Amino acid sequence: MTTQDALTDLELLEVSALIRDREVSPLALTQALLARIAALDPALNSYVVVTADSALAQAATAEAEIAAGRWRGPLHGVPLGVKDLFWTVEAPTAAGMPLRRDAWSGDDATVVRRLKAAGAVILGKQQLTEGAYADHHPTVAPPVNPWNPDYWTGISSSGPGVAVAAGLCFGALGSDTGGSIRWPSSANGVTGLKPTWGRVSRHGAVELAASLDHVGPMARSAADLAVLMQAIAGHDPADPTSRAEPVPAYAAEIAGGVRGLRIGIDPRWNASGADPEVSGMMAEAAATFEALGARLVEVAFPNTTEAVADWALICAVEAAVAHAGTFPSQREAYGPVLAAVLDRGRQASATAYQEALLRRMAARGAVSALFRDIDLLLTPVQPFAPLTLATVRTLGEQPELIEGLQRFTGVFDLTGHPALTLPAGASPGGLPMAVQLVGSDLAEATLLRAGVAFQSATNWHRRRPGALAKAA
């Protein structure tokens, strides 16, 4: 029998196999995770609420079903978390906003419902920045990076990133509007997928900016993401913007390797403003893919500078629409960062917004054209080595930092292309670093296959925050 301490270091699929073979009890595992959350999370702040009673009931049901030979699949009995952006019947959905602290939906978001249908155990709801924008509300204690408390956790899926890294769940649901799955995945050393826009239903997810919001999974490995995507992807009548194309057998297609795949690299774009640690990591990742049999293709990424600059305007206008019922009528309940964004959205002209939309359409077309000659694109997640909290606090005074952060992330929220974050290095201080693979429309299966191949040849995704073992 695997010890409880060792269990929390496992990947989702590893613990799933133990559950399936009845070597690990879902109920005992859930109890162990709840105890770990109680021990560690007061210092990490990754959970808003822990739904212990319902989690134990779900685990007991899973245990009885598996004992009776009714194993539902690889998520059955596995403890997961969800960003507190998604409706759940067990708890209110605050979305990082004290204003919504008592906002009960009375229903589950479609993605939560689908996880439950797959037999997953939902441990609770995880913290995020206010309204899923750029900063935590002043009254909210931000999640703490488990690798080093002086460093950034990423935004806005900060709680899910911390919880997965710290072994407080085996996977989590996040959302990404400008980089909010990819930044926390990189900062906390986990693997994250921003799917194609519409591949996963947004029904029951509190909006930040409807046309930019993407729902996706975070876990320890690309193989884990494949089974999570298998459960949550697909058309949803409750979300008419969700894609109707059939969902591939993600979990069955991850073993194909990358031999023959064309991976595009724009050396100039990737290196622009990049710290030496990032450039070194990128060179090593490219060499790894080439050694695995991929063909590296030099490309020129289209100039999307204007479109990326437009992200802030588009997000502001759409966020103002999303918050129209409570802002500005309840302005006093909002933190200063989100309030400033909503003010900008309300003041924007229709002409400026339409001009931004036209540039966005052009950017999408140009990026889509790139994938006629390549299968995947390899980029950094950000050009900077891991950021300290002190540096992040100066973002408002350093527009070049904001531009750098969004250069490789926000553009793919604007275009809707899928993007996978893979742990791929460490800073001199041991903080995680990551690369990003981007695919063509609905190319999640190819991305995940490439991610599994990369992680079969590297161990970056298997690193764990060392200080946690002493604290647990």
C-alpha positions in Angstrom: 0.0 0.0 0.0 1.3 3.4 -0.9 1.7 5.7 2.0 -0.5 8.8 2.2 2.5 11.1 2.1 3.7 9.5 -1.1 0.2 9.5 -2.6 0.1 13.3 -2.7 3.2 13.4 -4.9 1.5 11.2 -7.6 0.0 12.4 -10.8 -3.7 12.0 -11.4 -3.4 8.9 -13.6 -1.0 7.2 -11.2 -3.4 7.6 -8.3 -6.3 6.7 -10.6 -4.8 3.3 -11.4 -4.4 2.6 -7.7 -8.0 3.4 -7.1 -9.1 1.3 -10.1 -7.1 -1.7 -8.8 -8.6 -1.1 -5.3 -5.1 -0.6 -3.8 -6.2 2.8 -2.6 -9.6 3.7 -1.1 -11.3 6.8 -2.5 -12.7 7.6 0.9 -9.3 7.2 2.7 -7.6 9.2 -0.1 -10.2 12.0 0.3 -9.7 12.0 4.0 -6.0 12.3 3.5 -6.3 15.2 1.1 -8.7 17.0 3.5 -6.2 16.6 6.3 -3.4 17.9 4.1 -5.5 20.9 3.2 -6.2 21.6 6.9 -2.5 21.3 7.7 -1.1 23.3 4.8 -3.7 25.6 3.3 -3.9 28.1 6.2 -0.4 29.2 5.0 -1.1 28.8 1.2 -4.7 30.3 0.9 -5.4 28.2 -2.2 -9.0 27.3 -1.2 -11.9 29.7 -0.6 -14.1 26.9 0.8 -13.5 23.2 1.4 -16.7 21.2 0.9 -15.7 18.3 3.1 -19.1 16.8 3.7 -20.0 16.5 0.1 -16.5 15.4 -0.9 -16.6 12.5 1.6 -20.1 11.5 0.4 -18.9 11.5 -3.2 -15.8 9.5 -2.2 -18.0 6.9 -0.3 -20.2 6.5 -3.4 -17.2 6.1 -5.7 -15.8 3.5 -3.3 -19.0 1.5 -3.3 -19.4 1.7 -7.1 -15.8 0.5 -7.7 -16.2 -2.3 -5.2 -19.3 -3.4 -7.1 -17.4 -3.4 -10.4 -18.9 -0.2 -11.7 -15.7 1.8 -12.4 -16.6 4.9 -14.4 -13.2 5.7 -15.7 -9.9 7.4 -14.8 -11.5 10.2 -12.8 -13.6 7.9 -10.6 -12.8 8.6 -6.9 -10.1 11.1 -7.7 -10.1 14.3 -5.6 -10.1 17.5 -7.7 -10.7 21.2 -7.1 -12.5 23.9 -9.0 -11.7 27.6 -9.4 -14.3 29.6 -7.5 -15.6 31.0 -10.8 -17.7 27.9 -11.5 -21.2 27.4 -10.0 -21.5 24.5 -7.6 -24.6 23.4 -5.7 -22.5 22.8 -2.5 -21.2 26.4 -2.1 -21.6 30.0 -3.3 -19.5 31.3 -6.2 -17.7 34.4 -5.1 -15.4 34.8 -8.1 -12.9 36.5 -5.9 -15.4 39.2 -5.0 -16.7 40.0 -1.5 -19.8 41.3 -3.3 -20.6 37.8 -4.4 -19.7 36.0 -1.2 -23.3 34.7 -0.8 -24.1 34.2 -4.5 -25.6 30.7 -4.6 -26.4 29.5 -8.0 -28.5 26.5 -7.1 -26.8 24.5 -9.9 -23.5 23.2 -11.1 -21.6 24.7 -14.0 -21.6 22.3 -17.0 -17.9 21.4 -16.4 -18.5 20.7 -12.8 -21.5 18.5 -13.6 -19.4 16.6 -16.1 -16.6 16.0 -13.6 -19.1 14.6 -11.1 -20.6 12.4 -13.9 -17.2 11.0 -14.4 -17.1 10.1 -10.7 -14.6 12.8 -9.5 -14.6 14.0 -5.9 -14.8 17.8 -5.7 -12.9 18.9 -2.6 -13.8 22.5 -2.8 -13.5 25.9 -4.5 -10.2 27.6 -5.1 -9.2 31.3 -4.8 -8.8 33.7 -7.8 -8.2 37.3 -8.5 -11.1 39.7 -8.2 -13.6 38.9 -11.0 -10.7 36.8 -12.6 -8.9 40.1 -13.6 -5.4 41.2 -12.5 -5.4 41.6 -8.8 -6.9 40.1 -5.7 -9.6 42.1 -3.9 -7.9 44.1 -1.0 -9.9 42.1 1.6 -8.8 38.7 0.1 -5.7 36.9 1.3 -3.9 36.0 -2.0 -2.7 32.4 -2.5 1.0 31.9 -1.7 3.5 30.3 -4.0 4.5 26.9 -2.4 8.0 27.1 -3.9 8.8 30.5 -2.4 6.3 32.9 -0.7 8.2 35.9 -2.1 7.3 34.9 -5.7 4.2 35.4 -7.9 1.6 32.7 -8.1 0.2 34.0 -11.5 -3.2 35.3 -12.2 -6.1 34.7 -12.1 -6.2 30.9 -11.5 -3.8 31.4 -8.6 -5.6 29.1 -6.2 -5.8 26.1 -8.6 -2.1 26.5 -9.5 -1.0 26.5 -5.9 -3.3 23.7 -4.9 -2.2 21.3 -7.7 1.5 22.1 -7.0 1.1 21.7 -3.2 -0.6 18.3 -3.5 -4.0 19.6 -2.3 -5.8 18.1 -5.2 -4.8 16.0 -8.3 -6.2 18.4 -10.8 -8.3 21.5 -11.1 -10.5 23.6 -13.3 -9.3 27.0 -14.3 -10.1 29.8 -16.7 -7.9 31.8 -19.0 -8.8 35.3 -20.5 -5.3 36.7 -21.0 -3.0 34.0 -19.6 -4.8 32.9 -16.4 -4.2 29.2 -16.8 -0.8 29.5 -18.3 0.8 32.0 -15.9 -0.2 30.1 -12.7 0.9 26.8 -14.3 4.3 28.3 -15.1 4.7 30.0 -11.7 3.7 26.9 -9.7 5.3 24.2 -11.9 2.2 22.5 -13.1 0.8 21.6 -16.5 -2.1 23.6 -17.9 -4.2 23.7 -21.1 -6.1 26.6 -22.5 -8.3 24.9 -25.0 -9.7 26.3 -28.3 -12.3 28.9 -27.5 -15.7 27.1 -27.3 -14.2 23.6 -27.0 -15.3 23.6 -23.3 -18.6 25.0 -22.2 -18.6 28.3 -20.3 -22.1 27.8 -18.9 -22.0 28.4 -15.2 -18.7 30.2 -15.3 -18.8 33.8 -14.0 -17.8 36.0 -16.9 -14.8 38.4 -17.1 -14.9 38.9 -20.9 -17.2 36.6 -22.8 -15.3 36.4 -26.1 -11.9 36.0 -24.4 -12.8 33.6 -21.6 -11.6 30.0 -22.0 -12.2 27.1 -19.6 -9.6 24.4 -19.1 -7.8 22.0 -16.8 -4.6 22.2 -14.7 -2.8 19.1 -13.4 0.7 17.7 -13.0 1.1 16.2 -16.4 -0.2 16.4 -20.0 -1.5 12.8 -19.7 -3.6 14.0 -16.7 -5.0 16.9 -18.8 -6.1 14.4 -21.5 -8.4 12.6 -19.1 -9.7 15.8 -17.7 -10.4 17.2 -21.2 -12.1 13.9 -22.1 -14.6 14.6 -19.3 -15.3 18.3 -19.8 -15.0 19.0 -23.6 -17.9 19.0 -26.0 -20.9 20.9 -27.0 -23.3 22.1 -24.4 -26.8 23.3 -25.4 -26.7 25.6 -22.4 -23.8 27.4 -24.0 -24.6 28.1 -27.7 -21.1 29.3 -28.3 -19.6 25.9 -27.5 -18.2 23.9 -30.4 -20.3 21.2 -31.9 -17.4 19.1 -33.4 -17.0 15.6 -31.9 -14.6 15.3 -29.0 -11.5 13.2 -29.9 -10.4 10.3 -27.8 -7.8 12.5 -26.1 -6.6 9.8 -23.6 -6.2 7.2 -26.4 -4.2 9.5 -28.7 -1.5 10.7 -26.3 1.0 7.9 -27.0 1.7 8.8 -30.6 4.9 10.8 -30.0 6.1 13.7 -32.0 8.1 12.1 -34.7 7.4 13.9 -38.0 5.5 16.8 -36.3 6.5 20.2 -37.5 7.2 22.5 -34.6 7.5 26.2 -35.5 9.9 28.5 -33.7 10.4 32.2 -34.3 13.8 32.9 -32.8 13.5 36.7 -33.0 10.0 36.8 -31.4 10.8 34.3 -28.7 14.1 36.1 -27.8 12.7 39.7 -27.8 13.3 41.0 -24.3 13.9 37.5 -22.9 15.9 36.9 -19.8 18.9 34.6 -20.3 17.3 31.9 -18.2 14.3 31.9 -20.6 16.4 31.8 -23.7 18.4 28.9 -22.3 15.2 27.0 -21.4 13.8 27.5 -24.9 16.9 26.1 -26.5 16.8 23.0 -24.3 13.1 22.4 -25.0 13.7 22.8 -28.8 16.6 20.3 -28.6 14.4 17.9 -26.7 11.6 17.9 -29.3 14.2 17.5 -32.1 15.7 14.5 -30.3 12.3 13.0 -30.0 11.9 13.2 -33.8 10.0 16.5 -34.4 11.1 18.7 -37.2 11.9 22.2 -36.1 10.8 24.9 -38.6 11.8 28.5 -38.4 8.8 30.8 -38.8 8.1 34.5 -38.7 5.2 35.1 -36.3 2.9 37.8 -37.6 3.1 41.2 -36.0 0.3 41.2 -33.5 1.6 44.0 -31.3 -1.5 46.2 -32.0 -3.9 43.4 -31.4 -2.3 42.5 -28.1 -2.5 46.1 -27.1 -6.2 46.0 -27.9 -6.7 43.1 -25.5 -7.1 45.6 -22.6 -9.8 47.5 -24.4 -11.7 44.5 -25.5 -11.5 43.0 -22.0 -12.6 46.2 -20.4 -15.7 46.7 -22.6 -16.8 43.1 -22.2 -16.2 43.1 -18.4 -18.3 46.3 -18.1 -21.1 44.4 -19.8 -20.7 41.4 -17.5 -20.8 43.7 -14.4 -23.5 46.1 -15.5 -25.9 44.8 -12.8 -23.6 45.8 -10.0 -21.2 48.4 -11.3 -21.1 51.3 -10.9 -24.2 51.0 -8.6 -22.1 49.1 -6.0 -18.7 50.6 -6.8 -17.7 50.6 -3.1 -17.7 46.8 -3.1 -15.1 46.7 -5.9 -11.3 46.8 -5.5 -9.4 49.6 -7.3 -7.9 47.5 -10.1 -11.1 45.9 -11.3 -13.1 49.2 -10.8 -10.6 51.1 -13.0 -11.0 48.4 -15.8 -14.8 48.7 -15.6 -14.6 52.5 -15.8 -12.5 52.2 -18.9 -14.9 49.8 -20.5 -17.9 52.1 -19.8 -16.1 55.1 -21.2 -14.8 53.4 -24.4 -16.3 54.5 -27.7 -18.0 52.1 -30.0 -15.7 53.2 -32.8 -12.6 52.3 -30.8 -14.0 49.0 -29.8 -14.9 48.1 -33.4 -11.5 49.1 -34.6 -10.0 46.8 -32.0 -12.3 43.9 -33.1 -11.2 44.4 -36.7 -7.5 44.2 -35.7 -8.4 41.1 -33.7 -10.0 39.4 -36.7 -6.9 40.2 -38.8 -4.6 38.8 -36.1 -6.7 35.6 -35.9 -6.4 35.1 -39.7 -2.7 35.7 -39.7 -2.0 33.3 -36.8 -4.3 30.6 -38.4 -2.4 31.0 -41.6 0.8 30.2 -39.8 -0.5 26.7 -39.1 -0.6 25.8 -42.8 3.1 25.1 -42.6 3.5 23.8 -39.1 1.7 21.6 -36.6 2.6 23.4 -33.4 4.3 26.6 -32.3 6.9 26.7 -29.5 7.1 29.9 -27.4 7.9 31.0 -23.8 5.0 31.6 -21.5 6.6 34.8 -20.6 10.0 36.4 -21.4 10.9 36.9 -17.8 12.4 34.5 -15.2 10.1 33.9 -12.3 8.7 37.2 -11.0 8.9 38.3 -7.4 5.9 39.8 -5.7 7.8 43.0 -5.3 8.3 43.2 -9.1 4.6 42.3 -9.8 3.5 45.2 -7.5 5.3 47.6 -9.9 3.4 46.4 -13.0 1.3 49.6 -13.1 4.4 51.7 -13.4 6.1 49.5 -16.0 4.1 49.1 -19.1 6.9 47.1 -20.7 6.4 44.4 -18.0 2.7 44.2 -18.8 3.4 44.0 -22.5 6.0 41.2 -21.9 3.6 39.2 -19.8 0.8 39.3 -22.4 2.9 38.9 -25.5 2.9 35.1 -25.6 -0.5 34.6 -23.8 -3.0 37.3 -24.6 -2.6 36.9 -28.3 -3.9 33.4 -28.2 -6.9 34.4 -26.1 -7.7 36.9 -28.8 -7.3 34.3 -31.6 -8.8 31.5 -29.7 -6.1 29.0 -30.5 -5.3 26.2 -27.9 -2.1 26.5 -25.9 -0.4 24.0 -23.5 2.0 25.0 -20.7 4.7 22.6 -19.8 7.2 22.8 -16.9 10.6 23.0 -18.7 13.2 24.5 -16.4 14.1 26.1 -13.1 15.6 29.5 -12.2 18.9 29.7 -10.4 16.8 29.9 -7.2 14.9 26.8 -8.0 11.6 28.4 -9.1 9.7 26.7 -11.9 9.8 27.9 -15.5 7.7 26.8 -18.5 7.3 26.7 -22.2 4.2 27.0 -24.3 3.0 24.9 -27.2 0.3 26.4 -29.4 -1.8 24.5 -31.9 -4.2 25.2 -34.7 -8.0 25.3 -34.1 -9.1 22.3 -32.1 -5.6 20.8 -32.1 -5.8 19.8 -28.4 -5.1 16.1 -29.2 -1.9 17.0 -31.0 -0.8 19.4 -28.2 -1.4 16.8 -25.5 0.4 14.1 -27.5 3.4 16.4 -27.8 3.2 17.3 -24.1 3.2 13.6 -23.1 6.3 13.0 -25.4 8.1 15.9 -23.9 7.3 14.8 -20.3 8.5 11.3 -21.1 11.9 12.7 -21.9 12.1 15.3 -19.0 11.4 15.4 -15.3 10.5 19.0 -14.8 6.8 18.2 -14.2 7.8 15.7 -11.5 9.5 18.3 -9.3 7.6 19.1 -6.1 8.0 22.1 -3.7 10.5 20.7 -1.2 9.4 22.8 1.8 6.0 21.2 1.8 7.3 17.8 2.8 8.7 19.2 6.0 5.5 21.1 6.7 3.1 18.3 6.1 
